[in-house]
Amino acid sequence: MIGFGKIGQALASAFARRNIEVAVASRHSPEVLAPQAKAIGPNVVARSLQEALKADIIFLAIRSESHPDLASALPSWDGKTIVDATNSQAPLEQMGGLLSSAFLARLYAGAKVVKGFNHLGATALAMDPVVVGGHRVVFLSSDDEAAAASVAALAKQLGFAPVNLGRFDEGGTLVHARESAWGPLIFQDMFKKQQ
């Protein structure tokens, strides 16, 4: 997990709840992050950015302006799956008119990008997604079906009910911010009945 603000910590809580180890990193040193990571759970481990980037699946919970520097942190993003848990409101011209996740797919060339977990606020994201009779929904969107399926499997492990919205330019528009406009599913806290 890259980024350890409110969203990063909420996501780390989801991993801790299921006793799944997760590395967390940010622009701060591991020593600075370690007390908060330990407070969330013993399976939340503060790492350096370079150590965290060794993971196959990387959650991004960073500010839009940090992406260019992070994208240059690896010579190649081939084989990596990036979960874009952010809501960028950068001007469309800065992103070549693309949705933010499609723009990130170009920026992190070679990586498979999945938009996910971004529609829930930090408070909802930090809560146990399992409720009586159901699970909190997490919407996913990607231009790579296999990557979306692997993130959906992880979401299920975390206790969420993943709903795949399809490609970025299809259902993915429902969970993207476009400049000052929010996609209609952003901040919608929904539950799916157990089946």
One Martini backbone bead per residue (centre of mass of N, CA, C, O) as a GRO file, in nm:
protein
  195
    1MET     BB    1   0.094   0.039   0.026
    2ILE     BB    2   0.046   0.367  -0.106
    3GLY     BB    3  -0.028   0.540   0.144
    4PHE     BB    4  -0.107   0.683   0.497
    5GLY     BB    5  -0.372   0.792   0.528
    6LYS     BB    6  -0.696   0.754   0.566
    7ILE     BB    7  -0.723   0.540   0.340
    8GLY     BB    8  -0.475   0.365   0.401
    9GLN     BB    9  -0.566   0.296   0.693
   10ALA     BB   10  -0.838   0.169   0.619
   11LEU     BB   11  -0.719  -0.058   0.444
   12ALA     BB   12  -0.536  -0.177   0.663
   13SER     BB   13  -0.774  -0.261   0.845
   14ALA     BB   14  -0.886  -0.477   0.654
   15PHE     BB   15  -0.637  -0.659   0.673
   16ALA     BB   16  -0.620  -0.691   0.982
   17ARG     BB   17  -0.901  -0.824   1.026
   18ARG     BB   18  -0.780  -1.086   0.836
   19ASN     BB   19  -0.474  -1.145   0.877
   20ILE     BB   20  -0.328  -0.969   0.649
   21GLU     BB   21  -0.050  -0.890   0.507
   22VAL     BB   22   0.079  -0.544   0.497
   23ALA     BB   23   0.237  -0.302   0.319
   24VAL     BB   24   0.355   0.026   0.415
   25ALA     BB   25   0.381   0.346   0.238
   26SER     BB   26   0.568   0.657   0.198
   27ARG     BB   27   0.737   0.957   0.221
   28HIS     BB   28   0.791   0.827   0.475
   29SER     BB   29   0.938   0.659   0.698
   30PRO     BB   30   0.904   0.363   0.861
   31GLU     BB   31   0.947   0.489   1.148
   32VAL     BB   32   0.701   0.683   1.126
   33LEU     BB   33   0.477   0.455   1.056
   34ALA     BB   34   0.494   0.223   1.272
   35PRO     BB   35   0.299   0.307   1.504
   36GLN     BB   36   0.037   0.308   1.330
   37ALA     BB   37   0.061   0.025   1.216
   38LYS     BB   38   0.062  -0.122   1.493
   39ALA     BB   39  -0.218  -0.008   1.588
   40ILE     BB   40  -0.381  -0.164   1.370
   41GLY     BB   41  -0.161  -0.414   1.334
   42PRO     BB   42   0.065  -0.683   1.308
   43ASN     BB   43   0.017  -0.699   0.971
   44VAL     BB   44   0.122  -0.402   0.970
   45VAL     BB   45   0.394  -0.295   0.759
   46ALA     BB   46   0.657  -0.093   0.756
   47ARG     BB   47   0.801   0.050   0.460
   48SER     BB   48   0.966   0.109   0.205
   49LEU     BB   49   0.906   0.197  -0.105
   50GLN     BB   50   1.084  -0.020  -0.246
   51GLU     BB   51   0.962  -0.258  -0.092
   52ALA     BB   52   0.657  -0.214  -0.169
   53LEU     BB   53   0.714  -0.238  -0.490
   54LYS     BB   54   0.742  -0.565  -0.487
   55ALA     BB   55   0.463  -0.602  -0.521
   56ASP     BB   56   0.198  -0.715  -0.718
   57ILE     BB   57  -0.004  -0.554  -0.533
   58ILE     BB   58  -0.097  -0.200  -0.556
   59PHE     BB   59  -0.198   0.045  -0.349
   60LEU     BB   60  -0.339   0.371  -0.417
   61ALA     BB   61  -0.315   0.664  -0.168
   62ILE     BB   62  -0.263   0.934  -0.346
   63ARG     BB   63  -0.180   1.212  -0.482
   64SER     BB   64  -0.182   1.328  -0.796
   65GLU     BB   65   0.107   1.480  -0.783
   66SER     BB   66   0.265   1.193  -0.710
   67HIS     BB   67   0.268   1.007  -0.965
   68PRO     BB   68   0.520   1.076  -1.135
   69ASP     BB   69   0.729   0.993  -0.920
   70LEU     BB   70   0.630   0.703  -0.877
   71ALA     BB   71   0.650   0.604  -1.173
   72SER     BB   72   0.982   0.650  -1.157
   73ALA     BB   73   1.062   0.423  -0.932
   74LEU     BB   74   1.036   0.233  -1.182
   75PRO     BB   75   1.145   0.089  -1.474
   76SER     BB   76   0.906  -0.133  -1.431
   77TRP     BB   77   0.543  -0.243  -1.432
   78ASP     BB   78   0.556  -0.518  -1.502
   79GLY     BB   79   0.319  -0.734  -1.335
   80LYS     BB   80   0.151  -0.512  -1.214
   81THR     BB   81  -0.103  -0.426  -0.976
   82ILE     BB   82  -0.322  -0.148  -0.967
   83VAL     BB   83  -0.495   0.020  -0.707
   84ASP     BB   84  -0.726   0.279  -0.750
   85ALA     BB   85  -0.813   0.477  -0.448
   86THR     BB   86  -0.878   0.739  -0.601
   87ASN     BB   87  -0.983   1.105  -0.642
   88SER     BB   88  -0.949   1.279  -0.916
   89GLN     BB   89  -0.951   1.655  -0.991
   90ALA     BB   90  -0.809   1.690  -1.235
   91PRO     BB   91  -0.768   1.824  -1.515
   92LEU     BB   92  -0.831   1.690  -1.819
   93GLU     BB   93  -0.582   1.809  -1.971
   94GLN     BB   94  -0.374   1.662  -1.778
   95MET     BB   95  -0.520   1.368  -1.891
   96GLY     BB   96  -0.603   1.375  -2.196
   97GLY     BB   97  -0.926   1.320  -2.132
   98LEU     BB   98  -0.903   1.109  -1.919
   99LEU     BB   99  -0.946   0.897  -1.702
  100SER     BB  100  -0.757   0.850  -1.432
  101SER     BB  101  -0.699   0.540  -1.471
  102ALA     BB  102  -0.615   0.561  -1.768
  103PHE     BB  103  -0.383   0.752  -1.711
  104LEU     BB  104  -0.229   0.558  -1.518
  105ALA     BB  105  -0.183   0.334  -1.728
  106ARG     BB  106   0.021   0.516  -1.881
  107LEU     BB  107   0.213   0.605  -1.654
  108TYR     BB  108   0.213   0.285  -1.565
  109ALA     BB  109   0.370   0.119  -1.763
  110GLY     BB  110   0.246  -0.227  -1.767
  111ALA     BB  111   0.027  -0.196  -1.584
  112LYS     BB  112  -0.255  -0.304  -1.400
  113VAL     BB  113  -0.558  -0.127  -1.373
  114VAL     BB  114  -0.768  -0.072  -1.078
  115LYS     BB  115  -1.065   0.043  -0.985
  116GLY     BB  116  -1.090   0.088  -0.620
  117PHE     BB  117  -1.234   0.186  -0.309
  118ASN     BB  118  -1.308   0.504  -0.380
  119HIS     BB  119  -1.627   0.533  -0.297
  120LEU     BB  120  -1.525   0.521  -0.008
  121GLY     BB  121  -1.493   0.636   0.276
  122ALA     BB  122  -1.290   0.602   0.542
  123THR     BB  123  -1.502   0.515   0.750
  124ALA     BB  124  -1.634   0.285   0.584
  125LEU     BB  125  -1.367   0.134   0.509
  126ALA     BB  126  -1.293   0.067   0.822
  127MET     BB  127  -1.524  -0.106   0.837
  128ASP     BB  128  -1.692  -0.376   0.864
  129PRO     BB  129  -1.827  -0.542   0.577
  130VAL     BB  130  -1.975  -0.725   0.776
  131VAL     BB  131  -2.315  -0.799   0.791
  132VAL     BB  132  -2.620  -0.866   0.846
  133GLY     BB  133  -2.677  -1.044   0.545
  134GLY     BB  134  -2.389  -0.904   0.447
  135HIS     BB  135  -2.196  -0.687   0.216
  136ARG     BB  136  -1.987  -0.457   0.130
  137VAL     BB  137  -1.947  -0.268  -0.142
  138VAL     BB  138  -1.712  -0.297  -0.421
  139PHE     BB  139  -1.599  -0.117  -0.682
  140LEU     BB  140  -1.498  -0.218  -1.017
  141SER     BB  141  -1.242  -0.122  -1.267
  142SER     BB  142  -1.128  -0.240  -1.600
  143ASP     BB  143  -0.923  -0.324  -1.891
  144ASP     BB  144  -0.854  -0.586  -1.705
  145GLU     BB  145  -0.996  -0.879  -1.625
  146ALA     BB  146  -0.782  -1.029  -1.454
  147ALA     BB  147  -0.728  -0.802  -1.254
  148ALA     BB  148  -1.017  -0.772  -1.152
  149ALA     BB  149  -1.034  -1.066  -1.044
  150SER     BB  150  -0.801  -1.046  -0.834
  151VAL     BB  151  -0.928  -0.809  -0.673
  152ALA     BB  152  -1.194  -0.950  -0.609
  153ALA     BB  153  -1.069  -1.177  -0.441
  154LEU     BB  154  -0.949  -0.987  -0.228
  155ALA     BB  155  -1.212  -0.851  -0.142
  156LYS     BB  156  -1.337  -1.112  -0.032
  157GLN     BB  157  -1.121  -1.164   0.184
  158LEU     BB  158  -1.203  -0.877   0.325
  159GLY     BB  159  -1.548  -0.892   0.300
  160PHE     BB  160  -1.637  -0.806   0.031
  161ALA     BB  161  -1.856  -0.699  -0.246
  162PRO     BB  162  -1.786  -0.736  -0.560
  163VAL     BB  163  -1.831  -0.499  -0.842
  164ASN     BB  164  -1.825  -0.519  -1.183
  165LEU     BB  165  -1.827  -0.243  -1.427
  166GLY     BB  166  -1.585  -0.262  -1.611
  167ARG     BB  167  -1.475  -0.052  -1.805
  168PHE     BB  168  -1.382   0.268  -1.790
  169ASP     BB  169  -1.579   0.360  -2.047
  170GLU     BB  170  -1.807   0.246  -1.888
  171GLY     BB  171  -1.881   0.180  -1.571
  172GLY     BB  172  -1.632   0.349  -1.464
  173THR     BB  173  -1.772   0.635  -1.469
  174LEU     BB  174  -1.928   0.593  -1.187
  175VAL     BB  175  -1.617   0.609  -1.018
  176HIS     BB  176  -1.546   0.895  -1.137
  177ALA     BB  177  -1.379   1.181  -1.137
  178ARG     BB  178  -1.463   1.505  -1.306
  179GLU     BB  179  -1.322   1.723  -1.169
  180SER     BB  180  -1.612   1.852  -1.005
  181ALA     BB  181  -1.731   1.568  -1.074
  182TRP     BB  182  -1.916   1.300  -0.957
  183GLY     BB  183  -1.972   0.996  -0.954
  184PRO     BB  184  -2.272   0.830  -0.872
  185LEU     BB  185  -2.105   0.605  -0.676
  186ILE     BB  186  -1.981   0.803  -0.505
  187PHE     BB  187  -2.045   0.751  -0.164
  188GLN     BB  188  -2.182   0.471  -0.190
  189ASP     BB  189  -2.331   0.272   0.066
  190MET     BB  190  -2.337  -0.069   0.001
  191PHE     BB  191  -2.527  -0.381  -0.001
  192LYS     BB  192  -2.497  -0.739  -0.014
  193LYS     BB  193  -2.648  -1.016  -0.024
  194GLN     BB  194  -2.640  -1.320   0.064
  195GLN     BB  195  -2.587  -1.633  -0.159
   0.00000   0.00000   0.00000
